[in-house]
């Protein structure tokens, strides 16, 4: 059965593909298997623990993953020193970091 295969470590894609390959009288898609695993009946037998990602709740399709803060608040551009904000010194301009190809002159 489908539940036995999930418990034995098969992914829903593998189960659905095997059922099609064996021309099983009842065929289900991997999406149907996931929906059952995350349904109240699937949660009652803790079926989600045997799925590839082991998540109790399903993530939305194409959902963006949260990364948290990329930079600490100390690195905020609004908190840069006045010397840098004035841009009077070489190296404090963003264009100082740009490199050009040789055909455009010396970089």
Secondary structure, DSSP 8 states (H G I E B T S, - for coil): -HHHHHHTT--HHHHHHHHHHTT-SS---HHHHHHHHTSHHHHHTTGGGGSTT--SS---TT-------SS-GGG-GGG--HHHHHT-STT-SGGGG----GGG---
